[in-house]
């Protein structure tokens, strides 16, 4: 258990709150805490969507450099598999997820945001993968998820240079989905996923899995993943509710039960 990261649940939305002032630097404790809260958000029935939020000032300025500086090669070999798991655990939450970004989202902080489905940022936010300036490369999915999101050339520019991207550029290259005044970031992020709360949660889950798994494989395999998951939705009550509602009353929203 750690106080540095917690899950707060309200109105069907779980907020994963990073809380390690001043920069939410991601030390081993907070990384392990993220693993635990991602598991909690995954299993809790009262959580239909997730916001990852670092507070009003900063999202996260990356892994804790002061902690990393003391680590040897073998320390890192021993820890790196577990470390990478925290972004994998966030990416694997089978519910809509959004990063609500104020201030900096750098290095491991940017990688946490990349592991979410959507990113809502403040007008004065700065994102980047500055690891190169420390003599390392991104290690929690940055080379992979960033390239998939913005394309290989833009990802290489950001990773080779380590430069920070402002909100306007981030929006233009597809790194983020929405730019709002700093004071509105958390509310806007909640609104972005609130629209999925009360929906057919197993269909949403299947859709997320089909898209994410499909991006990892060739088209033929992706279509097969889609086919199997599509057929699987016929085992849910919400599939029957959605179709019966349309036949009886026309276009939705249907009174889904999340089952
Ligand atoms: N780690 C530790 N401390 C940090 C920090 C960080 N990432 N970022 C900031 N701080 C600390 C500063 O040292 C300073 O502490 P004091 O001097 O007050 O004790 C305090 O936070 C305030 O920072 P500044 O004085 O620098 O504040 P400024 O407003 O001037 O600048 C800044 C803010 C965020 C632009 C700047 O602090 C900065 O550039 N920070 C470093 C950003 C960075 O390089 N991030 C990437 C870190 S590397 C892995 C998975 C993931 C990773 C690695 C491995 N595995 C799976 C194996 C991830 C790696 C990274 O993220």
py3Dmol code that shows the C-alpha trace and the ligand (Angstrom):
import py3Dmol

protein = """\
ATOM      1  CA  UNK A   1       0.000   0.000   0.000  1.00  0.00           C
ATOM      2  CA  UNK A   2       1.173   3.521  -0.831  1.00  0.00           C
ATOM      3  CA  UNK A   3      -0.255   7.028  -0.395  1.00  0.00           C
ATOM      4  CA  UNK A   4       1.487   8.206  -3.568  1.00  0.00           C
ATOM      5  CA  UNK A   5      -1.237   6.925  -5.877  1.00  0.00           C
ATOM      6  CA  UNK A   6      -4.868   6.094  -5.130  1.00  0.00           C
ATOM      7  CA  UNK A   7      -8.140   5.240  -6.817  1.00  0.00           C
ATOM      8  CA  UNK A   8     -11.061   7.571  -6.068  1.00  0.00           C
ATOM      9  CA  UNK A   9     -14.465   6.517  -7.410  1.00  0.00           C
ATOM     10  CA  UNK A  10     -17.374   8.847  -8.113  1.00  0.00           C
ATOM     11  CA  UNK A  11     -20.384   8.445 -10.413  1.00  0.00           C
ATOM     12  CA  UNK A  12     -18.993   5.389 -12.180  1.00  0.00           C
ATOM     13  CA  UNK A  13     -15.622   6.995 -12.944  1.00  0.00           C
ATOM     14  CA  UNK A  14     -12.455   5.937 -11.161  1.00  0.00           C
ATOM     15  CA  UNK A  15      -9.762   8.561 -10.865  1.00  0.00           C
ATOM     16  CA  UNK A  16      -6.214   7.258 -10.537  1.00  0.00           C
ATOM     17  CA  UNK A  17      -4.638  10.149  -8.677  1.00  0.00           C
ATOM     18  CA  UNK A  18      -0.854  10.528  -8.707  1.00  0.00           C
ATOM     19  CA  UNK A  19       0.171  12.423  -5.597  1.00  0.00           C
ATOM     20  CA  UNK A  20       3.884  12.929  -5.148  1.00  0.00           C
ATOM     21  CA  UNK A  21       4.654  16.667  -5.158  1.00  0.00           C
ATOM     22  CA  UNK A  22       6.293  18.596  -6.569  1.00  0.00           C
ATOM     23  CA  UNK A  23       6.584  16.740  -9.902  1.00  0.00           C
ATOM     24  CA  UNK A  24       4.916  13.340  -9.330  1.00  0.00           C
ATOM     25  CA  UNK A  25       8.269  11.757 -10.172  1.00  0.00           C
ATOM     26  CA  UNK A  26       7.561   8.067 -10.620  1.00  0.00           C
ATOM     27  CA  UNK A  27       9.711   6.222  -8.097  1.00  0.00           C
ATOM     28  CA  UNK A  28       9.515   2.459  -7.564  1.00  0.00           C
ATOM     29  CA  UNK A  29       6.832   2.884  -4.896  1.00  0.00           C
ATOM     30  CA  UNK A  30       4.487   4.874  -7.137  1.00  0.00           C
ATOM     31  CA  UNK A  31       5.131   2.516 -10.083  1.00  0.00           C
ATOM     32  CA  UNK A  32       4.136  -0.464  -7.943  1.00  0.00           C
ATOM     33  CA  UNK A  33       1.154   1.533  -6.641  1.00  0.00           C
ATOM     34  CA  UNK A  34       0.054   2.163 -10.222  1.00  0.00           C
ATOM     35  CA  UNK A  35       0.089  -1.580 -10.854  1.00  0.00           C
ATOM     36  CA  UNK A  36      -2.168  -2.125  -7.841  1.00  0.00           C
ATOM     37  CA  UNK A  37      -4.691   0.633  -8.673  1.00  0.00           C
ATOM     38  CA  UNK A  38      -4.847  -0.426 -12.324  1.00  0.00           C
ATOM     39  CA  UNK A  39      -5.811  -3.905 -11.102  1.00  0.00           C
ATOM     40  CA  UNK A  40      -8.387  -2.380  -8.742  1.00  0.00           C
ATOM     41  CA  UNK A  41      -9.881  -0.225 -11.545  1.00  0.00           C
ATOM     42  CA  UNK A  42     -10.011  -3.325 -13.747  1.00  0.00           C
ATOM     43  CA  UNK A  43     -11.956  -5.466 -11.312  1.00  0.00           C
ATOM     44  CA  UNK A  44     -14.260  -2.994  -9.542  1.00  0.00           C
ATOM     45  CA  UNK A  45     -17.821  -3.176 -10.855  1.00  0.00           C
ATOM     46  CA  UNK A  46     -18.544   0.412  -9.807  1.00  0.00           C
ATOM     47  CA  UNK A  47     -15.802   1.690 -12.130  1.00  0.00           C
ATOM     48  CA  UNK A  48     -16.961   1.991 -15.761  1.00  0.00           C
ATOM     49  CA  UNK A  49     -14.266   4.408 -16.944  1.00  0.00           C
ATOM     50  CA  UNK A  50     -10.974   5.792 -15.654  1.00  0.00           C
ATOM     51  CA  UNK A  51      -9.262   9.194 -15.486  1.00  0.00           C
ATOM     52  CA  UNK A  52      -5.534   9.308 -14.708  1.00  0.00           C
ATOM     53  CA  UNK A  53      -4.785  12.649 -13.060  1.00  0.00           C
ATOM     54  CA  UNK A  54      -1.740  14.214 -11.430  1.00  0.00           C
ATOM     55  CA  UNK A  55      -3.467  17.212  -9.863  1.00  0.00           C
ATOM     56  CA  UNK A  56      -3.716  20.876 -10.843  1.00  0.00           C
ATOM     57  CA  UNK A  57      -0.010  21.557 -11.406  1.00  0.00           C
ATOM     58  CA  UNK A  58       1.660  18.600 -13.080  1.00  0.00           C
ATOM     59  CA  UNK A  59       0.835  15.210 -14.570  1.00  0.00           C
ATOM     60  CA  UNK A  60       4.244  13.549 -14.027  1.00  0.00           C
ATOM     61  CA  UNK A  61       7.800  14.613 -14.913  1.00  0.00           C
ATOM     62  CA  UNK A  62       8.892  11.018 -15.499  1.00  0.00           C
ATOM     63  CA  UNK A  63      10.635   8.304 -13.583  1.00  0.00           C
ATOM     64  CA  UNK A  64      12.493   9.456 -10.475  1.00  0.00           C
ATOM     65  CA  UNK A  65      15.911  10.358 -11.870  1.00  0.00           C
ATOM     66  CA  UNK A  66      17.438  10.637  -8.385  1.00  0.00           C
ATOM     67  CA  UNK A  67      16.412   7.043  -7.685  1.00  0.00           C
ATOM     68  CA  UNK A  68      17.482   5.779 -11.117  1.00  0.00           C
ATOM     69  CA  UNK A  69      20.888   7.445 -10.874  1.00  0.00           C
ATOM     70  CA  UNK A  70      21.909   5.043  -8.128  1.00  0.00           C
ATOM     71  CA  UNK A  71      20.915   1.921 -10.062  1.00  0.00           C
ATOM     72  CA  UNK A  72      23.404  -0.425 -11.710  1.00  0.00           C
ATOM     73  CA  UNK A  73      22.870  -2.368 -14.916  1.00  0.00           C
ATOM     74  CA  UNK A  74      21.952  -5.486 -12.976  1.00  0.00           C
ATOM     75  CA  UNK A  75      19.589  -3.501 -10.711  1.00  0.00           C
ATOM     76  CA  UNK A  76      17.788  -2.333 -13.843  1.00  0.00           C
ATOM     77  CA  UNK A  77      17.759  -5.802 -15.413  1.00  0.00           C
ATOM     78  CA  UNK A  78      16.160  -7.085 -12.232  1.00  0.00           C
ATOM     79  CA  UNK A  79      13.562  -4.314 -12.103  1.00  0.00           C
ATOM     80  CA  UNK A  80      12.855  -3.468 -15.745  1.00  0.00           C
ATOM     81  CA  UNK A  81      10.293  -6.205 -16.433  1.00  0.00           C
ATOM     82  CA  UNK A  82       8.261  -5.232 -13.385  1.00  0.00           C
ATOM     83  CA  UNK A  83       8.698  -1.540 -14.189  1.00  0.00           C
ATOM     84  CA  UNK A  84       7.330  -1.901 -17.683  1.00  0.00           C
ATOM     85  CA  UNK A  85       4.308  -3.652 -16.206  1.00  0.00           C
ATOM     86  CA  UNK A  86       2.831  -0.452 -14.789  1.00  0.00           C
ATOM     87  CA  UNK A  87       2.121   1.062 -18.194  1.00  0.00           C
ATOM     88  CA  UNK A  88       1.004  -2.339 -19.491  1.00  0.00           C
ATOM     89  CA  UNK A  89      -1.423  -2.589 -16.558  1.00  0.00           C
ATOM     90  CA  UNK A  90      -2.927   0.816 -17.388  1.00  0.00           C
ATOM     91  CA  UNK A  91      -3.182  -0.034 -21.099  1.00  0.00           C
ATOM     92  CA  UNK A  92      -4.900  -3.312 -20.185  1.00  0.00           C
ATOM     93  CA  UNK A  93      -7.697  -1.723 -18.112  1.00  0.00           C
ATOM     94  CA  UNK A  94     -10.690  -3.041 -20.099  1.00  0.00           C
ATOM     95  CA  UNK A  95     -12.623   0.223 -19.782  1.00  0.00           C
ATOM     96  CA  UNK A  96     -12.308   3.657 -21.441  1.00  0.00           C
ATOM     97  CA  UNK A  97      -9.337   5.549 -19.961  1.00  0.00           C
ATOM     98  CA  UNK A  98      -8.214   9.158 -20.304  1.00  0.00           C
ATOM     99  CA  UNK A  99      -5.164  11.040 -19.075  1.00  0.00           C
ATOM    100  CA  UNK A 100      -6.005  14.505 -17.672  1.00  0.00           C
ATOM    101  CA  UNK A 101      -2.761  16.412 -18.184  1.00  0.00           C
ATOM    102  CA  UNK A 102      -1.769  19.641 -16.476  1.00  0.00           C
ATOM    103  CA  UNK A 103       1.802  20.958 -16.635  1.00  0.00           C
ATOM    104  CA  UNK A 104       4.390  18.381 -17.623  1.00  0.00           C
ATOM    105  CA  UNK A 105       3.891  14.834 -18.925  1.00  0.00           C
ATOM    106  CA  UNK A 106       7.470  13.757 -19.565  1.00  0.00           C
ATOM    107  CA  UNK A 107       9.295  10.448 -19.941  1.00  0.00           C
ATOM    108  CA  UNK A 108       7.487   7.824 -17.888  1.00  0.00           C
ATOM    109  CA  UNK A 109       4.723  10.406 -17.306  1.00  0.00           C
ATOM    110  CA  UNK A 110       4.151  10.738 -21.032  1.00  0.00           C
ATOM    111  CA  UNK A 111       4.247   6.937 -21.276  1.00  0.00           C
ATOM    112  CA  UNK A 112       1.472   6.647 -18.672  1.00  0.00           C
ATOM    113  CA  UNK A 113      -0.582   9.071 -20.786  1.00  0.00           C
ATOM    114  CA  UNK A 114       0.197   7.067 -23.946  1.00  0.00           C
ATOM    115  CA  UNK A 115      -1.154   3.950 -22.229  1.00  0.00           C
ATOM    116  CA  UNK A 116      -4.578   5.617 -21.911  1.00  0.00           C
ATOM    117  CA  UNK A 117      -7.205   5.633 -24.661  1.00  0.00           C
ATOM    118  CA  UNK A 118      -7.428   9.451 -24.756  1.00  0.00           C
ATOM    119  CA  UNK A 119      -5.444  12.489 -23.632  1.00  0.00           C
ATOM    120  CA  UNK A 120      -6.983  15.823 -22.524  1.00  0.00           C
ATOM    121  CA  UNK A 121      -4.404  18.546 -21.847  1.00  0.00           C
ATOM    122  CA  UNK A 122      -4.141  22.067 -20.486  1.00  0.00           C
ATOM    123  CA  UNK A 123      -3.298  24.898 -22.894  1.00  0.00           C
ATOM    124  CA  UNK A 124       0.069  25.297 -21.174  1.00  0.00           C
ATOM    125  CA  UNK A 125       0.873  21.554 -20.948  1.00  0.00           C
ATOM    126  CA  UNK A 126       4.190  20.189 -22.184  1.00  0.00           C
ATOM    127  CA  UNK A 127       4.708  16.603 -23.280  1.00  0.00           C
ATOM    128  CA  UNK A 128       7.830  14.780 -24.320  1.00  0.00           C
ATOM    129  CA  UNK A 129      10.220  11.863 -24.099  1.00  0.00           C
ATOM    130  CA  UNK A 130      13.381  13.612 -22.833  1.00  0.00           C
ATOM    131  CA  UNK A 131      15.193  10.387 -21.838  1.00  0.00           C
ATOM    132  CA  UNK A 132      17.830  10.943 -24.533  1.00  0.00           C
ATOM    133  CA  UNK A 133      19.176  13.915 -22.545  1.00  0.00           C
ATOM    134  CA  UNK A 134      19.906  11.452 -19.696  1.00  0.00           C
ATOM    135  CA  UNK A 135      21.665   9.045 -22.051  1.00  0.00           C
ATOM    136  CA  UNK A 136      18.824   6.514 -22.064  1.00  0.00           C
ATOM    137  CA  UNK A 137      15.760   5.782 -24.206  1.00  0.00           C
ATOM    138  CA  UNK A 138      12.085   5.509 -23.218  1.00  0.00           C
ATOM    139  CA  UNK A 139      11.559   2.260 -21.302  1.00  0.00           C
ATOM    140  CA  UNK A 140       7.866   2.074 -20.467  1.00  0.00           C
ATOM    141  CA  UNK A 141       6.409   1.850 -23.955  1.00  0.00           C
ATOM    142  CA  UNK A 142       7.429   5.258 -25.325  1.00  0.00           C
ATOM    143  CA  UNK A 143       9.207   4.009 -28.437  1.00  0.00           C
ATOM    144  CA  UNK A 144       6.301   1.705 -29.255  1.00  0.00           C
ATOM    145  CA  UNK A 145       3.071   3.492 -28.274  1.00  0.00           C
ATOM    146  CA  UNK A 146       4.272   6.933 -29.386  1.00  0.00           C
ATOM    147  CA  UNK A 147       5.218   5.621 -32.844  1.00  0.00           C
ATOM    148  CA  UNK A 148       1.864   3.892 -33.193  1.00  0.00           C
ATOM    149  CA  UNK A 149       0.029   7.077 -32.200  1.00  0.00           C
ATOM    150  CA  UNK A 150       1.873   9.793 -34.154  1.00  0.00           C
ATOM    151  CA  UNK A 151       3.794   7.752 -36.745  1.00  0.00           C
ATOM    152  CA  UNK A 152       7.446   6.669 -36.803  1.00  0.00           C
ATOM    153  CA  UNK A 153       9.014   9.888 -38.153  1.00  0.00           C
ATOM    154  CA  UNK A 154       7.390  12.156 -35.551  1.00  0.00           C
ATOM    155  CA  UNK A 155       8.150   9.665 -32.781  1.00  0.00           C
ATOM    156  CA  UNK A 156      11.796   9.526 -33.871  1.00  0.00           C
ATOM    157  CA  UNK A 157      12.021  13.322 -33.895  1.00  0.00           C
ATOM    158  CA  UNK A 158      10.628  13.500 -30.343  1.00  0.00           C
ATOM    159  CA  UNK A 159      12.723  10.600 -28.988  1.00  0.00           C
ATOM    160  CA  UNK A 160      16.001  11.552 -30.777  1.00  0.00           C
ATOM    161  CA  UNK A 161      15.735  15.217 -29.686  1.00  0.00           C
ATOM    162  CA  UNK A 162      13.997  14.851 -26.319  1.00  0.00           C
ATOM    163  CA  UNK A 163      12.276  18.160 -27.019  1.00  0.00           C
ATOM    164  CA  UNK A 164       9.058  19.171 -25.282  1.00  0.00           C
ATOM    165  CA  UNK A 165       5.888  19.517 -27.358  1.00  0.00           C
ATOM    166  CA  UNK A 166       3.361  22.212 -26.446  1.00  0.00           C
ATOM    167  CA  UNK A 167      -0.394  21.568 -26.421  1.00  0.00           C
ATOM    168  CA  UNK A 168      -1.043  23.067 -29.867  1.00  0.00           C
ATOM    169  CA  UNK A 169       1.610  20.928 -31.564  1.00  0.00           C
ATOM    170  CA  UNK A 170       0.534  17.862 -29.585  1.00  0.00           C
ATOM    171  CA  UNK A 171      -3.008  18.326 -30.883  1.00  0.00           C
ATOM    172  CA  UNK A 172      -1.802  18.881 -34.454  1.00  0.00           C
ATOM    173  CA  UNK A 173       0.218  15.643 -34.524  1.00  0.00           C
ATOM    174  CA  UNK A 174      -2.474  13.555 -32.826  1.00  0.00           C
ATOM    175  CA  UNK A 175      -0.537  13.084 -29.599  1.00  0.00           C
ATOM    176  CA  UNK A 176      -3.484  14.520 -27.650  1.00  0.00           C
ATOM    177  CA  UNK A 177      -7.206  14.659 -28.314  1.00  0.00           C
ATOM    178  CA  UNK A 178      -8.377  17.854 -26.647  1.00  0.00           C
ATOM    179  CA  UNK A 179      -6.859  21.103 -25.355  1.00  0.00           C
ATOM    180  CA  UNK A 180      -8.730  23.076 -22.692  1.00  0.00           C
ATOM    181  CA  UNK A 181      -7.953  25.864 -20.186  1.00  0.00           C
ATOM    182  CA  UNK A 182      -5.836  24.490 -17.329  1.00  0.00           C
ATOM    183  CA  UNK A 183      -8.631  24.871 -14.777  1.00  0.00           C
ATOM    184  CA  UNK A 184     -10.956  22.703 -16.899  1.00  0.00           C
ATOM    185  CA  UNK A 185      -8.677  19.714 -17.549  1.00  0.00           C
ATOM    186  CA  UNK A 186     -10.078  17.326 -14.964  1.00  0.00           C
ATOM    187  CA  UNK A 187     -13.723  18.193 -15.727  1.00  0.00           C
ATOM    188  CA  UNK A 188     -13.164  17.881 -19.475  1.00  0.00           C
ATOM    189  CA  UNK A 189     -11.411  14.530 -19.033  1.00  0.00           C
ATOM    190  CA  UNK A 190     -14.294  13.220 -16.904  1.00  0.00           C
ATOM    191  CA  UNK A 191     -16.794  14.420 -19.505  1.00  0.00           C
ATOM    192  CA  UNK A 192     -14.860  12.636 -22.247  1.00  0.00           C
ATOM    193  CA  UNK A 193     -15.312   9.237 -20.581  1.00  0.00           C
ATOM    194  CA  UNK A 194     -18.614   9.911 -18.752  1.00  0.00           C
ATOM    195  CA  UNK A 195     -20.372   9.381 -22.085  1.00  0.00           C
ATOM    196  CA  UNK A 196     -19.474   5.657 -21.900  1.00  0.00           C
ATOM    197  CA  UNK A 197     -20.727   5.138 -18.337  1.00  0.00           C
ATOM    198  CA  UNK A 198     -24.051   3.287 -18.385  1.00  0.00           C
ATOM    199  CA  UNK A 199     -23.220   1.794 -21.789  1.00  0.00           C
ATOM    200  CA  UNK A 200     -22.952  -1.875 -22.721  1.00  0.00           C
ATOM    201  CA  UNK A 201     -19.697  -2.342 -20.840  1.00  0.00           C
ATOM    202  CA  UNK A 202     -18.822  -5.777 -22.234  1.00  0.00           C
ATOM    203  CA  UNK A 203     -19.260  -4.506 -25.792  1.00  0.00           C
ATOM    204  CA  UNK A 204     -17.078  -1.484 -24.989  1.00  0.00           C
ATOM    205  CA  UNK A 205     -14.515  -3.853 -23.509  1.00  0.00           C
ATOM    206  CA  UNK A 206     -14.617  -6.078 -26.611  1.00  0.00           C
ATOM    207  CA  UNK A 207     -14.244  -3.033 -28.890  1.00  0.00           C
ATOM    208  CA  UNK A 208     -11.196  -1.786 -26.973  1.00  0.00           C
ATOM    209  CA  UNK A 209      -9.610  -5.215 -27.033  1.00  0.00           C
ATOM    210  CA  UNK A 210     -10.290  -5.693 -30.754  1.00  0.00           C
ATOM    211  CA  UNK A 211      -8.731  -2.328 -31.651  1.00  0.00           C
ATOM    212  CA  UNK A 212      -5.710  -2.645 -29.341  1.00  0.00           C
ATOM    213  CA  UNK A 213      -4.948  -6.295 -30.137  1.00  0.00           C
ATOM    214  CA  UNK A 214      -5.655  -5.713 -33.818  1.00  0.00           C
ATOM    215  CA  UNK A 215      -3.020  -2.968 -33.973  1.00  0.00           C
ATOM    216  CA  UNK A 216      -0.408  -5.498 -32.820  1.00  0.00           C
ATOM    217  CA  UNK A 217      -1.020  -8.024 -35.605  1.00  0.00           C
ATOM    218  CA  UNK A 218      -1.562  -8.321 -39.372  1.00  0.00           C
ATOM    219  CA  UNK A 219      -4.966  -7.427 -40.835  1.00  0.00           C
ATOM    220  CA  UNK A 220      -6.089 -11.034 -41.330  1.00  0.00           C
ATOM    221  CA  UNK A 221      -5.376 -11.893 -37.675  1.00  0.00           C
ATOM    222  CA  UNK A 222      -6.957  -8.616 -36.551  1.00  0.00           C
ATOM    223  CA  UNK A 223     -10.124  -9.406 -38.468  1.00  0.00           C
ATOM    224  CA  UNK A 224     -10.197 -12.831 -36.827  1.00  0.00           C
ATOM    225  CA  UNK A 225      -9.845 -11.207 -33.386  1.00  0.00           C
ATOM    226  CA  UNK A 226     -12.738  -8.910 -34.304  1.00  0.00           C
ATOM    227  CA  UNK A 227     -14.886 -11.818 -35.533  1.00  0.00           C
ATOM    228  CA  UNK A 228     -14.446 -13.801 -32.327  1.00  0.00           C
ATOM    229  CA  UNK A 229     -15.062 -10.804 -30.054  1.00  0.00           C
ATOM    230  CA  UNK A 230     -18.055  -9.723 -32.160  1.00  0.00           C
ATOM    231  CA  UNK A 231     -19.652 -13.161 -31.835  1.00  0.00           C
ATOM    232  CA  UNK A 232     -18.900 -13.050 -28.096  1.00  0.00           C
ATOM    233  CA  UNK A 233     -21.130  -9.990 -27.630  1.00  0.00           C
ATOM    234  CA  UNK A 234     -24.080 -12.285 -28.401  1.00  0.00           C
ATOM    235  CA  UNK A 235     -23.454 -13.925 -25.022  1.00  0.00           C
ATOM    236  CA  UNK A 236     -24.240 -10.659 -23.185  1.00  0.00           C
ATOM    237  CA  UNK A 237     -27.575  -9.471 -21.821  1.00  0.00           C
ATOM    238  CA  UNK A 238     -26.885  -5.990 -23.169  1.00  0.00           C
ATOM    239  CA  UNK A 239     -26.838  -7.316 -26.742  1.00  0.00           C
ATOM    240  CA  UNK A 240     -30.387  -8.621 -26.246  1.00  0.00           C
ATOM    241  CA  UNK A 241     -31.470  -5.406 -24.481  1.00  0.00           C
ATOM    242  CA  UNK A 242     -30.012  -3.172 -27.227  1.00  0.00           C
ATOM    243  CA  UNK A 243     -31.645  -5.051 -30.089  1.00  0.00           C
ATOM    244  CA  UNK A 244     -35.023  -5.507 -28.359  1.00  0.00           C
ATOM    245  CA  UNK A 245     -35.059  -1.785 -27.501  1.00  0.00           C
ATOM    246  CA  UNK A 246     -34.429  -0.856 -31.137  1.00  0.00           C
ATOM    247  CA  UNK A 247     -37.116  -3.206 -32.433  1.00  0.00           C
ATOM    248  CA  UNK A 248     -39.687  -1.939 -29.894  1.00  0.00           C
ATOM    249  CA  UNK A 249     -38.833   1.727 -29.619  1.00  0.00           C
ATOM    250  CA  UNK A 250     -36.346   2.669 -32.342  1.00  0.00           C
ATOM    251  CA  UNK A 251     -32.947   4.271 -31.934  1.00  0.00           C
ATOM    252  CA  UNK A 252     -31.446   4.220 -28.379  1.00  0.00           C
ATOM    253  CA  UNK A 253     -30.197   4.884 -25.853  1.00  0.00           C
ATOM    254  CA  UNK A 254     -31.215   1.445 -24.605  1.00  0.00           C
ATOM    255  CA  UNK A 255     -31.413   0.719 -20.848  1.00  0.00           C
ATOM    256  CA  UNK A 256     -28.196  -1.277 -20.723  1.00  0.00           C
ATOM    257  CA  UNK A 257     -27.331  -3.195 -17.569  1.00  0.00           C
ATOM    258  CA  UNK A 258     -23.584  -3.616 -18.054  1.00  0.00           C
ATOM    259  CA  UNK A 259     -23.981  -7.380 -18.175  1.00  0.00           C
TER     260      UNK A 259
END
"""
ligand_1 = """\
61
LIG
N 12.942 12.849 -11.095
C 13.321 13.317 -9.885
N 13.181 14.596 -9.518
C 12.633 15.445 -10.395
C 12.213 15.038 -11.675
C 12.390 13.650 -12.012
N 11.980 13.136 -13.172
N 11.723 16.109 -12.325
C 11.823 17.141 -11.476
N 12.358 16.753 -10.316
C 12.641 17.561 -9.132
C 13.795 18.516 -9.353
O 15.025 17.867 -9.148
C 13.524 19.548 -8.312
O 13.880 19.029 -7.056
P 14.587 19.941 -5.939
O 15.800 20.507 -6.604
O 13.559 20.996 -5.629
O 14.882 18.995 -4.830
C 11.999 19.644 -8.331
O 11.523 18.407 -8.877
C 11.475 20.779 -9.223
O 12.084 20.639 -10.495
P 12.823 21.839 -11.242
O 13.461 22.762 -10.268
O 13.683 21.259 -12.303
O 11.560 22.582 -11.870
P 11.438 23.379 -13.252
O 10.084 23.968 -13.239
O 12.620 24.272 -13.471
O 11.526 22.257 -14.395
C 10.963 20.141 -15.436
C 10.536 21.263 -14.462
C 9.917 19.032 -15.320
C 11.001 20.661 -16.872
C 12.396 19.639 -15.046
O 12.387 19.338 -13.649
C 12.803 18.424 -15.797
O 13.278 18.508 -16.939
N 12.677 17.250 -15.162
C 13.160 15.993 -15.708
C 12.282 15.514 -16.823
C 12.809 14.234 -17.409
O 13.944 14.129 -17.889
N 11.997 13.190 -17.374
C 12.334 11.897 -17.891
C 12.894 11.040 -16.759
S 13.470 9.454 -17.359
C 11.518 2.075 -17.235
C 10.330 2.693 -17.379
C 10.253 4.051 -17.430
C 11.369 4.817 -17.337
C 12.574 4.194 -17.183
C 12.649 2.827 -17.142
N 11.608 0.667 -17.237
C 10.479 -0.137 -17.645
C 12.819 -0.001 -17.149
C 11.251 6.247 -17.430
C 12.283 7.080 -17.508
C 12.069 8.511 -17.369
O 10.973 9.006 -17.243
"""
view = py3Dmol.view(width=600, height=400)
view.addModel(protein, "pdb")
view.setStyle({"model": 0}, {"cartoon": {"style": "trace"}})
view.addModel(ligand_1, "xyz")
view.setStyle({"model": 1}, {"stick": {}})
view.zoomTo()
view.show()
